[in-house]
Amino acid sequence: MEKTAPGRLSKYIVTDGSFYKRAMLLIIPVLFQNLINQGVNMMDTIMVGNLGEVSISASSLANQYYAIYNIMCMGISAAGLVLASQYWGAGEPKTVRRTFDLVMQIVMIMGLVFAVLTALFPETIMSLYTPDRDVILEGAKYLRVTAFIFLPHGISLVMSNVIRAVGNARLGLVISCVSFVVNIGCNYVFIFGVPALGIPALGVMGAAVGTLCARIVELLVCVIYMFRFENRLIYRPNGLIKPPTKNLFSEFIRLGLPAIISDTLLGVAATVISMILGRMGKEATSAYAIVVVLERLCTVATGGIASASGVMIGQTVGQGDYERAHKEGRSFLIISVGIGIVASILVRFAGVWSIGMYKITDETKAIAVSMMGSSAVIVFFQAVQSALKRHSPRRRRYEISHDSGRNLPVGGFHPARLRDGSRL
């Protein structure tokens, strides 16, 4: 029985230790990256929370608007990560670079649109979330600075994701470590001011200035690494001015549209919730901001699972091994279930403790406690679906090109060539 059980199990999931070791090498850097990012968000909320309910509500609602762009960028870059991983697995670095160009073009156009709208209509945007005039005015201050954050953040997010697709998950961790130091330091300086240096206290606007400083530093780190130290992809920016080929764009839409739609709907849903809570008063909005920060802090491993499954399964599909890809998918699903259970327990029992870190009214505390119970259930399903939507181990419509000069696995494909020999 001891010998047959592993054999039966190996028909459905991956049982060799090298797979899980490789997965951990991708998951752990992303886990720490997300942990640092959410730690920064928690410190932001705590610092702004010292200014009162109006400030914490304003920054929370303004960030919900920004989260729409952020989530859309994550969906687009996740689609690019899956596609780039498949091309990398098939030995097509040139097509990986063209995928990078396409994703970067989409994110940059989208960032410019968001930046212009935010700069021109900050109060109108805030009025969508709350009728409270004080919150609207404070939030508008935050958004005026946020208008400058869209582009640098979107570009650095895409860069770190594409580098992850070729097997380097450490860049994102380095970026997050640098961002943590810069963000915390700048937030403290600009929120509370440093009179000795002539720096005034900017309040909630100071939180946005601190975030802007961190995003600019992130972008600089990405650019320096990409063009000075990265030696696998060897990317050059001249491709940004070239339009994508029809075949590449179609393939991006085919593989990436589900992830883009899923993440966009997630952002819209969060925005609708914030709009509803914004009309229930500052207390409900502040409580929700506290719960969301803790929820994201307790689900840091979820992003690691999503990233690792997208990269590893994408590369396996790129090599043409579809049976292996399905096994990897089931393996990641089991891992995500375990992570979801742990996250749910953390939210349930760490929630009440975390609320005591904020200077808020008893009414806000009571609302936050009630929200924690619902959040503990939600995070489980978030963890499970994160692994399911990041890969697509489906058989492709391509054939091996006889003039490609490569010996690909039987049943595989050459992702850069179609049946008629034309290139993506």
C-alpha positions as CSV (number, residue, x, y, z in Angstrom):
1,M,0.0,0.0,0.0
2,E,2.8,2.4,0.8
3,K,4.2,2.0,-2.8
4,T,0.9,2.2,-4.7
5,A,-0.4,5.4,-2.9
6,P,2.2,7.7,-4.4
7,G,1.7,6.2,-7.8
8,R,-2.1,6.9,-7.6
9,L,-1.5,10.3,-6.3
10,S,1.0,11.2,-9.1
11,K,-1.7,10.7,-11.7
12,Y,-3.5,13.8,-10.4
13,I,-0.9,16.1,-8.8
14,V,2.9,16.7,-8.9
15,T,4.7,14.6,-6.4
16,D,8.4,15.3,-7.0
17,G,10.1,17.6,-4.5
18,S,11.9,19.7,-7.1
19,F,8.5,21.2,-8.3
20,Y,7.7,22.4,-4.8
21,K,11.2,23.7,-4.2
22,R,11.0,25.7,-7.4
23,A,7.5,26.9,-6.4
24,M,8.8,28.1,-3.0
25,L,11.6,30.0,-4.7
26,L,8.9,32.0,-6.6
27,I,6.3,32.2,-3.8
28,I,8.6,33.3,-0.9
29,P,10.0,36.5,-2.5
30,V,6.5,37.5,-3.6
31,L,5.1,36.7,-0.1
32,F,7.7,38.9,1.5
33,Q,7.1,41.6,-1.2
34,N,3.4,41.6,-0.4
35,L,4.0,41.5,3.3
36,I,6.2,44.6,3.0
37,N,3.7,46.4,0.8
38,Q,0.8,45.7,3.1
39,G,2.9,46.6,6.1
40,V,3.5,50.0,4.5
41,N,-0.3,50.3,3.9
42,M,-1.0,49.5,7.6
43,M,1.6,52.1,8.7
44,D,0.0,54.6,6.4
45,T,-3.5,53.9,7.8
46,I,-2.1,54.1,11.4
47,M,-0.3,57.4,10.7
48,V,-3.3,59.0,9.0
49,G,-5.6,57.5,11.6
50,N,-3.9,59.8,14.2
51,L,-5.4,62.7,12.3
52,G,-9.0,61.6,12.9
53,E,-11.9,59.9,11.2
54,V,-12.2,62.5,8.4
55,S,-8.6,62.0,7.3
56,I,-8.6,58.2,7.4
57,S,-12.0,58.2,5.5
58,A,-10.6,60.6,2.9
59,S,-7.4,58.6,2.3
60,S,-9.3,55.3,2.3
61,L,-11.9,56.4,-0.3
62,A,-9.2,58.1,-2.5
63,N,-7.2,54.9,-2.4
64,Q,-10.3,52.9,-3.4
65,Y,-10.4,55.0,-6.6
66,Y,-6.7,54.4,-7.1
67,A,-7.2,50.7,-6.5
68,I,-9.2,50.5,-9.7
69,Y,-6.2,51.4,-11.7
70,N,-3.9,49.2,-9.5
71,I,-6.1,46.2,-9.9
72,M,-6.5,46.7,-13.7
73,C,-2.7,46.9,-13.9
74,M,-2.3,43.7,-12.0
75,G,-4.8,42.0,-14.3
76,I,-3.0,43.2,-17.4
77,S,0.5,42.4,-16.1
78,A,-0.7,39.0,-14.9
79,A,-2.0,38.3,-18.5
80,G,1.4,39.4,-19.8
81,L,3.2,37.3,-17.2
82,V,1.3,34.1,-18.3
83,L,1.9,34.8,-22.0
84,A,5.5,35.7,-21.4
85,S,6.1,32.6,-19.3
86,Q,4.8,30.4,-22.1
87,Y,7.0,32.1,-24.7
88,W,10.0,31.8,-22.3
89,G,9.3,28.1,-21.7
90,A,9.3,27.6,-25.5
91,G,12.6,29.4,-25.9
92,E,11.3,32.6,-27.5
93,P,12.9,35.6,-25.7
94,K,12.2,37.9,-28.6
95,T,8.5,37.3,-28.3
96,V,8.8,37.8,-24.6
97,R,10.2,41.2,-25.2
98,R,7.4,42.0,-27.7
99,T,4.8,40.9,-25.0
100,F,6.6,43.2,-22.6
101,D,6.2,46.1,-25.1
102,L,2.5,45.4,-25.5
103,V,1.7,45.3,-21.8
104,M,3.8,48.4,-21.2
105,Q,2.0,50.3,-23.9
106,I,-1.4,49.4,-22.5
107,V,-0.5,50.3,-18.9
108,M,1.1,53.6,-20.0
109,I,-2.0,54.7,-22.0
110,M,-4.3,53.7,-19.1
111,G,-2.0,55.5,-16.6
112,L,-2.2,58.8,-18.6
113,V,-6.0,58.6,-18.8
114,F,-6.3,58.1,-15.1
115,A,-3.7,60.8,-14.4
116,V,-5.5,63.4,-16.5
117,L,-9.0,62.6,-15.0
118,T,-7.6,62.7,-11.5
119,A,-5.8,66.0,-11.9
120,L,-8.8,67.7,-13.5
121,F,-11.7,66.3,-11.4
122,P,-10.5,65.3,-7.9
123,E,-13.5,66.6,-6.1
124,T,-16.0,65.1,-8.6
125,I,-14.3,61.7,-8.1
126,M,-14.5,62.0,-4.3
127,S,-18.2,63.0,-4.5
128,L,-18.9,59.6,-6.1
129,Y,-17.8,58.0,-2.8
130,T,-19.2,60.3,-0.1
131,P,-21.5,63.3,0.3
132,D,-19.5,64.5,3.3
133,R,-18.0,67.8,2.2
134,D,-15.1,67.7,4.7
135,V,-14.1,64.2,3.5
136,I,-14.4,65.3,-0.2
137,L,-12.0,68.3,0.3
138,E,-9.5,66.2,2.2
139,G,-9.7,63.4,-0.4
140,A,-9.3,65.9,-3.2
141,K,-6.0,67.0,-1.7
142,Y,-4.8,63.4,-1.7
143,L,-5.9,62.8,-5.3
144,R,-4.1,65.8,-6.7
145,V,-0.8,64.3,-5.7
146,T,-2.0,60.8,-6.7
147,A,-2.3,62.0,-10.3
148,F,1.5,61.8,-10.6
149,I,1.7,58.3,-9.2
150,F,-0.2,56.3,-11.9
151,L,2.5,56.2,-14.5
152,P,5.6,55.3,-12.4
153,H,3.7,52.7,-10.4
154,G,2.2,51.1,-13.5
155,I,5.5,50.9,-15.3
156,S,7.4,49.5,-12.3
157,L,4.7,46.9,-11.7
158,V,4.9,45.7,-15.3
159,M,8.7,45.5,-15.2
160,S,8.8,43.5,-12.0
161,N,6.2,41.1,-13.3
162,V,7.8,40.4,-16.7
163,I,11.2,39.9,-15.0
164,R,9.4,37.4,-12.7
165,A,8.1,35.6,-15.9
166,V,11.7,34.7,-16.8
167,G,12.4,33.3,-13.4
168,N,13.6,36.3,-11.3
169,A,11.3,36.9,-8.4
170,R,13.8,38.8,-6.3
171,L,13.5,42.1,-8.1
172,G,10.0,42.7,-6.8
173,L,11.3,41.9,-3.2
174,V,14.2,44.4,-3.5
175,I,11.8,47.0,-4.8
176,S,9.4,46.5,-1.9
177,C,12.2,46.7,0.6
178,V,13.4,50.0,-0.8
179,S,9.8,51.3,-1.1
180,F,9.1,50.3,2.6
181,V,12.0,52.5,3.8
182,V,11.2,55.4,1.5
183,N,7.5,55.4,2.1
184,I,7.6,55.1,5.9
185,G,10.2,57.8,6.2
186,C,8.5,60.2,3.7
187,N,5.1,59.6,5.2
188,Y,6.2,60.6,8.7
189,V,8.0,63.7,7.4
190,F,5.2,65.0,5.2
191,I,2.2,64.0,7.3
192,F,3.5,65.4,10.6
193,G,6.1,67.9,9.3
194,V,9.6,68.7,10.4
195,P,9.6,72.3,11.6
196,A,13.4,72.3,12.1
197,L,13.9,71.6,8.4
198,G,11.1,74.0,7.3
199,I,8.8,71.1,6.2
200,P,5.2,71.8,7.0
201,A,2.7,69.2,8.2
202,L,0.6,68.3,5.1
203,G,-1.8,65.9,6.8
204,V,-3.5,63.5,4.5
205,M,-1.8,65.1,1.5
206,G,1.5,64.2,3.1
207,A,0.6,60.5,2.8
208,A,0.1,60.9,-0.9
209,V,3.5,62.7,-1.2
210,G,5.2,59.9,0.7
211,T,3.7,57.4,-1.7
212,L,4.7,59.4,-4.7
213,C,8.3,59.5,-3.5
214,A,8.3,55.7,-3.0
215,R,6.9,55.0,-6.4
216,I,9.5,57.2,-8.1
217,V,12.3,55.4,-6.3
218,E,10.7,52.0,-7.3
219,L,10.7,53.1,-10.9
220,L,14.3,54.2,-10.7
221,V,15.4,50.8,-9.2
222,C,13.5,48.9,-12.0
223,V,15.0,51.0,-14.8
224,I,18.5,50.7,-13.4
225,Y,18.2,47.0,-13.0
226,M,16.5,46.4,-16.3
227,F,19.1,48.3,-18.4
228,R,22.3,47.7,-16.3
229,F,22.1,44.3,-14.7
230,E,19.4,42.2,-16.3
231,N,21.2,39.7,-18.7
232,R,18.5,37.1,-19.6
233,L,15.8,39.1,-21.3
234,I,18.1,41.9,-22.6
235,Y,15.2,44.3,-23.1
236,R,15.5,47.7,-24.9
237,P,12.8,50.3,-24.9
238,N,12.8,51.0,-28.7
239,G,10.0,48.4,-28.9
240,L,7.6,50.8,-27.1
241,I,7.1,52.9,-30.2
242,K,6.3,49.8,-32.4
243,P,2.6,48.7,-32.6
244,P,2.0,45.1,-31.7
245,T,1.4,42.5,-34.4
246,K,-2.2,41.4,-34.9
247,N,-1.4,37.9,-33.9
248,L,0.4,38.8,-30.7
249,F,-2.4,41.1,-29.7
250,S,-5.0,38.5,-30.4
251,E,-3.1,35.9,-28.4
252,F,-2.8,38.4,-25.5
253,I,-6.6,39.0,-25.6
254,R,-7.4,35.3,-25.8
255,L,-5.2,34.4,-22.8
256,G,-5.4,37.6,-20.8
257,L,-8.9,38.9,-21.2
258,P,-10.4,36.5,-18.5
259,A,-7.8,37.7,-15.9
260,I,-8.2,41.4,-16.9
261,I,-12.0,41.2,-16.7
262,S,-11.9,39.3,-13.4
263,D,-9.5,41.8,-11.8
264,T,-11.4,44.8,-13.2
265,L,-14.7,43.5,-11.8
266,L,-12.9,43.0,-8.4
267,G,-11.9,46.6,-8.5
268,V,-15.3,47.8,-9.5
269,A,-16.9,45.7,-6.7
270,A,-14.5,47.2,-4.1
271,T,-15.4,50.7,-5.4
272,V,-19.1,50.1,-5.1
273,I,-18.7,48.8,-1.6
274,S,-16.7,52.0,-0.7
275,M,-19.4,54.2,-2.3
276,I,-22.1,52.5,-0.2
277,L,-20.0,52.8,3.0
278,G,-19.1,56.4,2.2
279,R,-22.8,57.2,2.5
280,M,-23.1,55.4,5.8
281,G,-20.7,57.8,7.6
282,K,-17.1,58.3,8.5
283,E,-17.2,55.6,11.1
284,A,-18.2,52.8,8.6
285,T,-15.6,54.0,6.1
286,S,-12.8,54.1,8.7
287,A,-13.7,50.7,10.0
288,Y,-13.7,49.2,6.4
289,A,-10.2,50.8,5.8
290,I,-8.9,49.1,8.9
291,V,-10.4,45.7,8.0
292,V,-9.1,45.8,4.4
293,V,-5.6,46.5,5.5
294,L,-5.6,43.6,7.9
295,E,-7.3,41.3,5.3
296,R,-4.6,42.1,2.8
297,L,-1.8,41.6,5.4
298,C,-3.2,38.1,6.2
299,T,-3.4,37.1,2.6
300,V,0.1,38.0,1.5
301,A,0.8,34.4,0.4
302,T,-2.1,34.6,-2.0
303,G,-0.2,36.8,-4.4
304,G,2.8,34.4,-4.3
305,I,0.6,31.4,-5.2
306,A,-1.0,33.4,-8.1
307,S,2.4,34.5,-9.4
308,A,4.1,31.1,-9.1
309,S,1.2,29.2,-10.7
310,G,1.2,31.7,-13.6
311,V,4.9,31.4,-14.2
312,M,5.4,27.7,-13.7
313,I,2.3,26.5,-15.5
314,G,2.9,29.0,-18.3
315,Q,6.4,27.7,-18.9
316,T,5.1,24.1,-18.8
317,V,2.5,24.9,-21.4
318,G,5.2,26.7,-23.5
319,Q,7.1,23.4,-23.5
320,G,4.0,21.6,-24.7
321,D,3.6,19.3,-21.7
322,Y,-0.2,19.7,-21.1
323,E,-0.6,16.7,-18.8
324,R,2.1,18.1,-16.5
325,A,0.4,21.5,-16.6
326,H,-2.9,20.1,-15.4
327,K,-1.1,18.3,-12.5
328,E,0.6,21.5,-11.6
329,G,-2.7,23.3,-11.6
330,R,-4.2,20.8,-9.2
331,S,-1.2,21.0,-7.0
332,F,-1.4,24.8,-6.8
333,L,-5.1,24.5,-6.0
334,I,-4.4,22.3,-3.0
335,I,-1.7,24.7,-1.8
336,S,-4.1,27.6,-2.2
337,V,-6.8,25.8,-0.1
338,G,-4.3,25.4,2.8
339,I,-3.2,29.0,2.5
340,G,-6.9,30.1,2.5
341,I,-7.6,28.3,5.7
342,V,-4.5,29.8,7.5
343,A,-5.5,33.3,6.2
344,S,-9.1,32.9,7.5
345,I,-7.9,31.9,11.0
346,L,-5.4,34.9,11.1
347,V,-8.1,37.4,10.1
348,R,-10.5,36.0,12.7
349,F,-8.2,36.0,15.7
350,A,-5.8,38.9,14.8
351,G,-8.5,41.3,13.8
352,V,-9.7,42.4,17.2
353,W,-6.1,42.8,18.4
354,S,-5.2,45.0,15.4
355,I,-8.1,47.4,15.9
356,G,-6.6,48.5,19.2
357,M,-3.7,50.1,17.3
358,Y,-5.9,52.9,15.9
359,K,-7.1,56.0,17.6
360,I,-10.8,55.7,16.7
361,T,-14.1,56.0,18.4
362,D,-15.9,53.1,20.1
363,E,-18.5,53.1,17.4
364,T,-15.9,52.7,14.7
365,K,-14.3,49.8,16.7
366,A,-17.6,48.0,17.0
367,I,-18.2,48.2,13.2
368,A,-14.7,47.0,12.5
369,V,-15.1,44.0,14.8
370,S,-18.4,43.0,13.0
371,M,-16.7,43.3,9.6
372,M,-13.8,41.1,10.6
373,G,-16.1,38.0,10.9
374,S,-17.2,38.4,7.3
375,S,-13.7,39.0,6.1
376,A,-12.5,35.8,7.7
377,V,-14.8,33.9,5.4
378,I,-14.1,35.9,2.3
379,V,-10.3,35.5,2.4
380,F,-10.6,31.7,2.1
381,F,-12.3,32.0,-1.3
382,Q,-10.0,34.7,-2.4
383,A,-7.0,32.4,-1.9
384,V,-8.6,29.6,-3.8
385,Q,-9.6,31.6,-6.8
386,S,-6.2,33.4,-7.0
387,A,-4.5,30.2,-8.2
388,L,-7.4,29.2,-10.5
389,K,-7.5,32.3,-12.6
390,R,-3.7,32.8,-13.3
391,H,-3.1,29.9,-15.7
392,S,-4.7,28.4,-18.7
393,P,-3.2,25.0,-19.5
394,R,-5.3,24.5,-22.6
395,R,-4.1,22.9,-25.8
396,R,-3.1,25.6,-28.3
397,R,-4.1,25.9,-31.9
398,Y,-0.5,26.0,-33.1
399,E,1.7,23.4,-34.6
400,I,5.5,23.0,-34.5
401,S,7.1,24.8,-37.4
402,H,9.5,22.5,-39.3
403,D,11.8,25.4,-40.1
404,S,12.1,26.6,-36.5
405,G,15.3,24.8,-35.9
406,R,14.1,23.5,-32.5
407,N,13.2,20.1,-31.2
408,L,10.0,20.7,-29.2
409,P,8.1,18.1,-27.3
410,V,5.6,16.0,-29.2
411,G,2.2,17.7,-29.0
412,G,3.9,21.0,-28.1
413,F,3.8,24.2,-30.1
414,H,6.0,27.0,-31.3
415,P,4.4,30.1,-29.8
416,A,6.0,32.5,-32.2
417,R,4.8,30.7,-35.4
418,L,1.4,30.0,-36.7
419,R,0.3,27.2,-39.0
420,D,1.0,29.3,-42.1
421,G,4.5,30.1,-40.9
422,S,3.7,33.7,-40.0
423,R,5.2,35.1,-36.8
424,L,3.6,36.6,-33.8
